[in-house]
Amino acid sequence: MNKLFDLRFVIGSFFFLVGLILFVYSFSEKGRNAVNHYGGLAFLLFGVVMILLTYKSSGKEE
């Protein structure tokens, strides 16, 4: 199955991208906030887990 049609990959990519933006923004002068830092890390972690679940289950379907 194509990975772009797998909902776990799409959700993981979205959360990874948003988490990366928040995490990088937390190091700027305007974004110095613990919420941005920890929220970005949580989003990054969730995105990585979702993407890993896509790759882990892709071998079983074929």
Distance bins in CASP14 RR format, pairs under 12 A and 6 or more apart:
PFRMAT RR
TARGET T0000
AUTHOR 0000-0000-0000
RMODE 2
METHOD distances of the structure
MODEL  1
1 7 0 0 0 0 0 1 0 0 0 0 0
1 8 0 0 0 0 0 1 0 0 0 0 0
1 9 0 0 0 0 0 1 0 0 0 0 0
1 54 0 0 0 0 1 0 0 0 0 0 0
1 57 0 0 0 0 1 0 0 0 0 0 0
1 58 1 0 0 1 0 0 0 0 0 0 0
1 59 0 0 0 0 1 0 0 0 0 0 0
1 60 0 0 0 0 0 1 0 0 0 0 0
1 61 1 0 1 0 0 0 0 0 0 0 0
1 62 0 0 0 0 1 0 0 0 0 0 0
2 9 0 0 0 0 1 0 0 0 0 0 0
2 10 0 0 0 0 0 1 0 0 0 0 0
2 54 0 0 0 0 0 1 0 0 0 0 0
2 58 0 0 0 0 1 0 0 0 0 0 0
2 61 0 0 0 0 0 1 0 0 0 0 0
3 9 1 0 1 0 0 0 0 0 0 0 0
3 10 0 0 0 0 1 0 0 0 0 0 0
3 12 0 0 0 0 0 1 0 0 0 0 0
3 13 0 0 0 0 1 0 0 0 0 0 0
3 50 0 0 0 0 0 1 0 0 0 0 0
3 51 0 0 0 0 1 0 0 0 0 0 0
3 53 0 0 0 0 0 1 0 0 0 0 0
3 54 1 0 0 1 0 0 0 0 0 0 0
3 55 0 0 0 0 1 0 0 0 0 0 0
3 57 0 0 0 0 0 1 0 0 0 0 0
3 58 1 0 0 1 0 0 0 0 0 0 0
3 59 0 0 0 0 0 1 0 0 0 0 0
3 61 0 0 0 0 0 1 0 0 0 0 0
4 10 1 0 0 1 0 0 0 0 0 0 0
4 13 0 0 0 0 1 0 0 0 0 0 0
4 54 0 0 0 0 0 1 0 0 0 0 0
5 54 0 0 0 0 0 1 0 0 0 0 0
5 58 0 0 0 0 0 1 0 0 0 0 0
5 61 0 0 0 0 0 1 0 0 0 0 0
6 12 0 0 0 0 1 0 0 0 0 0 0
6 13 0 0 0 0 0 1 0 0 0 0 0
6 50 0 0 0 0 1 0 0 0 0 0 0
6 51 0 0 0 0 1 0 0 0 0 0 0
6 53 0 0 0 0 1 0 0 0 0 0 0
6 54 1 0 1 0 0 0 0 0 0 0 0
6 55 0 0 0 0 1 0 0 0 0 0 0
6 56 0 0 0 0 0 1 0 0 0 0 0
6 57 0 0 0 0 1 0 0 0 0 0 0
6 58 1 0 0 1 0 0 0 0 0 0 0
6 59 0 0 0 0 0 1 0 0 0 0 0
6 61 0 0 0 0 1 0 0 0 0 0 0
7 13 0 0 0 0 0 1 0 0 0 0 0
7 14 0 0 0 0 0 1 0 0 0 0 0
7 50 0 0 0 0 1 0 0 0 0 0 0
7 51 0 0 0 0 0 1 0 0 0 0 0
7 53 0 0 0 0 0 1 0 0 0 0 0
7 54 0 0 0 0 1 0 0 0 0 0 0
7 57 0 0 0 0 0 1 0 0 0 0 0
8 14 0 0 0 0 0 1 0 0 0 0 0
8 15 0 0 0 0 0 1 0 0 0 0 0
8 16 0 0 0 0 0 1 0 0 0 0 0
8 46 0 0 0 0 0 1 0 0 0 0 0
8 47 0 0 0 0 1 0 0 0 0 0 0
8 48 0 0 0 0 0 1 0 0 0 0 0
8 49 0 0 0 0 1 0 0 0 0 0 0
8 50 1 0 1 0 0 0 0 0 0 0 0
8 51 1 0 0 1 0 0 0 0 0 0 0
8 52 0 0 0 0 1 0 0 0 0 0 0
8 53 1 0 1 0 0 0 0 0 0 0 0
8 54 1 0 1 0 0 0 0 0 0 0 0
8 55 0 0 0 0 1 0 0 0 0 0 0
8 56 0 0 0 0 1 0 0 0 0 0 0
8 57 1 0 0 1 0 0 0 0 0 0 0
8 58 0 0 0 0 1 0 0 0 0 0 0
9 15 0 0 0 0 0 1 0 0 0 0 0
9 16 0 0 0 0 0 1 0 0 0 0 0
9 47 0 0 0 0 1 0 0 0 0 0 0
9 48 0 0 0 0 0 1 0 0 0 0 0
9 49 0 0 0 0 0 1 0 0 0 0 0
9 50 1 0 0 1 0 0 0 0 0 0 0
9 51 1 0 0 1 0 0 0 0 0 0 0
9 52 0 0 0 0 0 1 0 0 0 0 0
9 53 0 0 0 0 1 0 0 0 0 0 0
9 54 1 0 1 0 0 0 0 0 0 0 0
9 55 0 0 0 0 1 0 0 0 0 0 0
9 56 0 0 0 0 0 1 0 0 0 0 0
9 57 0 0 0 0 0 1 0 0 0 0 0
9 58 0 0 0 0 1 0 0 0 0 0 0
10 16 0 0 0 0 0 1 0 0 0 0 0
10 17 0 0 0 0 0 1 0 0 0 0 0
10 47 0 0 0 0 0 1 0 0 0 0 0
10 50 0 0 0 0 1 0 0 0 0 0 0
10 51 0 0 0 0 1 0 0 0 0 0 0
10 54 0 0 0 0 1 0 0 0 0 0 0
11 17 0 0 0 0 0 1 0 0 0 0 0
11 18 0 0 0 0 0 1 0 0 0 0 0
11 43 0 0 0 0 0 1 0 0 0 0 0
11 46 0 0 0 0 1 0 0 0 0 0 0
11 47 1 0 0 1 0 0 0 0 0 0 0
11 48 0 0 0 0 0 1 0 0 0 0 0
11 49 0 0 0 0 0 1 0 0 0 0 0
11 50 1 0 1 0 0 0 0 0 0 0 0
11 51 0 0 0 0 1 0 0 0 0 0 0
11 53 0 0 0 0 1 0 0 0 0 0 0
11 54 0 0 0 0 1 0 0 0 0 0 0
12 18 0 0 0 0 1 0 0 0 0 0 0
12 19 0 0 0 0 0 1 0 0 0 0 0
12 20 0 0 0 0 0 1 0 0 0 0 0
12 43 0 0 0 0 1 0 0 0 0 0 0
12 44 0 0 0 0 1 0 0 0 0 0 0
12 45 0 0 0 0 0 1 0 0 0 0 0
12 46 1 0 0 1 0 0 0 0 0 0 0
12 47 1 1 0 0 0 0 0 0 0 0 0
12 48 1 0 0 1 0 0 0 0 0 0 0
12 49 0 0 0 0 1 0 0 0 0 0 0
12 50 1 1 0 0 0 0 0 0 0 0 0
12 51 1 0 1 0 0 0 0 0 0 0 0
12 52 0 0 0 0 1 0 0 0 0 0 0
12 53 0 0 0 0 1 0 0 0 0 0 0
12 54 1 0 0 1 0 0 0 0 0 0 0
12 55 0 0 0 0 0 1 0 0 0 0 0
13 19 0 0 0 0 0 1 0 0 0 0 0
13 20 0 0 0 0 0 1 0 0 0 0 0
13 43 0 0 0 0 0 1 0 0 0 0 0
13 44 0 0 0 0 0 1 0 0 0 0 0
13 46 0 0 0 0 0 1 0 0 0 0 0
13 47 1 0 0 1 0 0 0 0 0 0 0
13 48 0 0 0 0 0 1 0 0 0 0 0
13 50 0 0 0 0 1 0 0 0 0 0 0
13 51 1 0 0 1 0 0 0 0 0 0 0
13 54 0 0 0 0 1 0 0 0 0 0 0
14 20 0 0 0 0 0 1 0 0 0 0 0
14 21 0 0 0 0 0 1 0 0 0 0 0
14 43 0 0 0 0 1 0 0 0 0 0 0
14 44 0 0 0 0 0 1 0 0 0 0 0
14 46 0 0 0 0 0 1 0 0 0 0 0
14 47 1 0 0 1 0 0 0 0 0 0 0
14 50 0 0 0 0 1 0 0 0 0 0 0
14 51 0 0 0 0 0 1 0 0 0 0 0
15 21 0 0 0 0 0 1 0 0 0 0 0
15 22 0 0 0 0 0 1 0 0 0 0 0
15 23 0 0 0 0 0 1 0 0 0 0 0
15 39 0 0 0 0 0 1 0 0 0 0 0
15 40 0 0 0 0 1 0 0 0 0 0 0
15 41 0 0 0 0 0 1 0 0 0 0 0
15 42 0 0 0 0 1 0 0 0 0 0 0
15 43 1 0 1 0 0 0 0 0 0 0 0
15 44 1 0 0 1 0 0 0 0 0 0 0
15 45 0 0 0 0 1 0 0 0 0 0 0
15 46 1 0 1 0 0 0 0 0 0 0 0
15 47 1 0 1 0 0 0 0 0 0 0 0
15 48 0 0 0 0 1 0 0 0 0 0 0
15 49 0 0 0 0 1 0 0 0 0 0 0
15 50 1 0 0 1 0 0 0 0 0 0 0
15 51 0 0 0 0 1 0 0 0 0 0 0
16 22 0 0 0 0 0 1 0 0 0 0 0
16 23 0 0 0 0 0 1 0 0 0 0 0
16 40 0 0 0 0 0 1 0 0 0 0 0
16 41 0 0 0 0 0 1 0 0 0 0 0
16 42 0 0 0 0 0 1 0 0 0 0 0
16 43 1 0 0 1 0 0 0 0 0 0 0
16 44 1 0 0 1 0 0 0 0 0 0 0
16 45 0 0 0 0 1 0 0 0 0 0 0
16 46 0 0 0 0 1 0 0 0 0 0 0
16 47 1 0 1 0 0 0 0 0 0 0 0
16 48 1 0 0 1 0 0 0 0 0 0 0
16 49 0 0 0 0 1 0 0 0 0 0 0
16 50 0 0 0 0 1 0 0 0 0 0 0
16 51 1 0 0 1 0 0 0 0 0 0 0
16 52 0 0 0 0 0 1 0 0 0 0 0
16 54 0 0 0 0 0 1 0 0 0 0 0
17 23 0 0 0 0 0 1 0 0 0 0 0
17 24 0 0 0 0 0 1 0 0 0 0 0
17 40 0 0 0 0 0 1 0 0 0 0 0
17 43 0 0 0 0 1 0 0 0 0 0 0
17 44 0 0 0 0 1 0 0 0 0 0 0
17 46 0 0 0 0 0 1 0 0 0 0 0
17 47 0 0 0 0 1 0 0 0 0 0 0
17 48 0 0 0 0 0 1 0 0 0 0 0
17 51 0 0 0 0 0 1 0 0 0 0 0
18 24 0 0 0 0 0 1 0 0 0 0 0
18 25 0 0 0 0 0 1 0 0 0 0 0
18 36 0 0 0 0 0 1 0 0 0 0 0
18 39 0 0 0 0 1 0 0 0 0 0 0
18 40 1 0 0 1 0 0 0 0 0 0 0
18 41 0 0 0 0 0 1 0 0 0 0 0
18 42 0 0 0 0 0 1 0 0 0 0 0
18 43 1 0 1 0 0 0 0 0 0 0 0
18 44 0 0 0 0 1 0 0 0 0 0 0
18 46 0 0 0 0 1 0 0 0 0 0 0
18 47 0 0 0 0 1 0 0 0 0 0 0
19 25 0 0 0 0 1 0 0 0 0 0 0
19 26 0 0 0 0 1 0 0 0 0 0 0
19 36 0 0 0 0 1 0 0 0 0 0 0
19 37 0 0 0 0 0 1 0 0 0 0 0
19 38 0 0 0 0 0 1 0 0 0 0 0
19 39 1 0 0 1 0 0 0 0 0 0 0
19 40 1 0 1 0 0 0 0 0 0 0 0
19 41 1 0 0 1 0 0 0 0 0 0 0
19 42 0 0 0 0 1 0 0 0 0 0 0
19 43 1 1 0 0 0 0 0 0 0 0 0
19 44 1 0 1 0 0 0 0 0 0 0 0
19 45 0 0 0 0 1 0 0 0 0 0 0
19 46 0 0 0 0 1 0 0 0 0 0 0
19 47 0 0 0 0 1 0 0 0 0 0 0
19 48 0 0 0 0 0 1 0 0 0 0 0
20 26 0 0 0 0 0 1 0 0 0 0 0
20 27 0 0 0 0 0 1 0 0 0 0 0
20 36 0 0 0 0 0 1 0 0 0 0 0
20 39 0 0 0 0 0 1 0 0 0 0 0
20 40 1 0 0 1 0 0 0 0 0 0 0
20 41 0 0 0 0 0 1 0 0 0 0 0
20 43 0 0 0 0 1 0 0 0 0 0 0
20 44 1 0 0 1 0 0 0 0 0 0 0
20 45 0 0 0 0 0 1 0 0 0 0 0
20 47 0 0 0 0 1 0 0 0 0 0 0
20 48 0 0 0 0 0 1 0 0 0 0 0
21 27 0 0 0 0 0 1 0 0 0 0 0
21 28 0 0 0 0 0 1 0 0 0 0 0
21 31 0 0 0 0 0 1 0 0 0 0 0
21 36 0 0 0 0 1 0 0 0 0 0 0
21 39 0 0 0 0 0 1 0 0 0 0 0
21 40 0 0 0 0 1 0 0 0 0 0 0
21 43 0 0 0 0 1 0 0 0 0 0 0
21 44 0 0 0 0 0 1 0 0 0 0 0
22 28 0 0 0 0 0 1 0 0 0 0 0
22 31 0 0 0 0 1 0 0 0 0 0 0
22 33 0 0 0 0 1 0 0 0 0 0 0
22 34 0 0 0 0 0 1 0 0 0 0 0
22 35 0 0 0 0 1 0 0 0 0 0 0
22 36 1 0 1 0 0 0 0 0 0 0 0
22 37 1 0 0 1 0 0 0 0 0 0 0
22 38 0 0 0 0 1 0 0 0 0 0 0
22 39 1 0 1 0 0 0 0 0 0 0 0
22 40 1 1 0 0 0 0 0 0 0 0 0
22 41 0 0 0 0 1 0 0 0 0 0 0
22 42 0 0 0 0 1 0 0 0 0 0 0
22 43 1 0 0 1 0 0 0 0 0 0 0
22 44 0 0 0 0 1 0 0 0 0 0 0
23 31 0 0 0 0 0 1 0 0 0 0 0
23 33 0 0 0 0 0 1 0 0 0 0 0
23 35 0 0 0 0 0 1 0 0 0 0 0
23 36 1 0 0 1 0 0 0 0 0 0 0
23 37 1 0 0 1 0 0 0 0 0 0 0
23 38 0 0 0 0 1 0 0 0 0 0 0
23 39 1 0 0 1 0 0 0 0 0 0 0
23 40 1 0 1 0 0 0 0 0 0 0 0
23 41 1 0 0 1 0 0 0 0 0 0 0
23 42 0 0 0 0 1 0 0 0 0 0 0
23 43 1 0 0 1 0 0 0 0 0 0 0
23 44 1 0 0 1 0 0 0 0 0 0 0
23 45 0 0 0 0 0 1 0 0 0 0 0
24 31 0 0 0 0 1 0 0 0 0 0 0
24 36 0 0 0 0 1 0 0 0 0 0 0
24 37 0 0 0 0 0 1 0 0 0 0 0
24 40 0 0 0 0 1 0 0 0 0 0 0
24 41 0 0 0 0 0 1 0 0 0 0 0
24 43 0 0 0 0 0 1 0 0 0 0 0
24 44 0 0 0 0 0 1 0 0 0 0 0
25 31 1 0 1 0 0 0 0 0 0 0 0
25 32 0 0 0 0 1 0 0 0 0 0 0
25 33 0 0 0 0 1 0 0 0 0 0 0
25 35 0 0 0 0 0 1 0 0 0 0 0
25 36 1 0 1 0 0 0 0 0 0 0 0
25 37 0 0 0 0 1 0 0 0 0 0 0
25 39 0 0 0 0 0 1 0 0 0 0 0
25 40 0 0 0 0 1 0 0 0 0 0 0
25 43 0 0 0 0 0 1 0 0 0 0 0
26 32 1 0 0 1 0 0 0 0 0 0 0
26 33 1 0 0 1 0 0 0 0 0 0 0
26 34 0 0 0 0 1 0 0 0 0 0 0
26 35 0 0 0 0 1 0 0 0 0 0 0
26 36 1 1 0 0 0 0 0 0 0 0 0
26 37 1 0 1 0 0 0 0 0 0 0 0
26 38 0 0 0 0 1 0 0 0 0 0 0
26 39 0 0 0 0 1 0 0 0 0 0 0
26 40 1 0 0 1 0 0 0 0 0 0 0
26 41 0 0 0 0 1 0 0 0 0 0 0
26 43 0 0 0 0 0 1 0 0 0 0 0
26 44 0 0 0 0 0 1 0 0 0 0 0
27 33 0 0 0 0 0 1 0 0 0 0 0
27 36 0 0 0 0 1 0 0 0 0 0 0
27 37 0 0 0 0 1 0 0 0 0 0 0
27 40 0 0 0 0 0 1 0 0 0 0 0
28 36 0 0 0 0 1 0 0 0 0 0 0
28 37 0 0 0 0 0 1 0 0 0 0 0
30 36 0 0 0 0 1 0 0 0 0 0 0
31 37 0 0 0 0 1 0 0 0 0 0 0
31 40 0 0 0 0 0 1 0 0 0 0 0
33 39 0 0 0 0 1 0 0 0 0 0 0
33 40 0 0 0 0 0 1 0 0 0 0 0
34 40 0 0 0 0 0 1 0 0 0 0 0
34 41 0 0 0 0 0 1 0 0 0 0 0
35 41 0 0 0 0 0 1 0 0 0 0 0
35 42 0 0 0 0 0 1 0 0 0 0 0
35 43 0 0 0 0 0 1 0 0 0 0 0
36 42 0 0 0 0 0 1 0 0 0 0 0
36 43 0 0 0 0 0 1 0 0 0 0 0
37 43 0 0 0 0 0 1 0 0 0 0 0
37 44 0 0 0 0 0 1 0 0 0 0 0
38 44 0 0 0 0 0 1 0 0 0 0 0
38 45 0 0 0 0 0 1 0 0 0 0 0
39 45 0 0 0 0 1 0 0 0 0 0 0
39 46 0 0 0 0 1 0 0 0 0 0 0
40 46 0 0 0 0 1 0 0 0 0 0 0
40 47 0 0 0 0 0 1 0 0 0 0 0
40 48 0 0 0 0 0 1 0 0 0 0 0
41 47 0 0 0 0 0 1 0 0 0 0 0
41 48 0 0 0 0 0 1 0 0 0 0 0
42 48 0 0 0 0 0 1 0 0 0 0 0
42 49 0 0 0 0 0 1 0 0 0 0 0
43 49 0 0 0 0 0 1 0 0 0 0 0
43 50 0 0 0 0 0 1 0 0 0 0 0
44 50 0 0 0 0 0 1 0 0 0 0 0
44 51 0 0 0 0 0 1 0 0 0 0 0
45 51 0 0 0 0 0 1 0 0 0 0 0
45 52 0 0 0 0 0 1 0 0 0 0 0
46 52 0 0 0 0 0 1 0 0 0 0 0
46 53 0 0 0 0 0 1 0 0 0 0 0
47 53 0 0 0 0 1 0 0 0 0 0 0
47 54 0 0 0 0 0 1 0 0 0 0 0
48 54 0 0 0 0 0 1 0 0 0 0 0
48 55 0 0 0 0 0 1 0 0 0 0 0
49 55 0 0 0 0 0 1 0 0 0 0 0
49 56 0 0 0 0 0 1 0 0 0 0 0
50 56 0 0 0 0 0 1 0 0 0 0 0
50 57 0 0 0 0 0 1 0 0 0 0 0
51 57 0 0 0 0 0 1 0 0 0 0 0
51 58 0 0 0 0 0 1 0 0 0 0 0
52 58 0 0 0 0 0 1 0 0 0 0 0
53 59 0 0 0 0 0 1 0 0 0 0 0
53 60 0 0 0 0 0 1 0 0 0 0 0
54 60 0 0 0 0 0 1 0 0 0 0 0
54 61 0 0 0 0 0 1 0 0 0 0 0
55 61 0 0 0 0 0 1 0 0 0 0 0
END
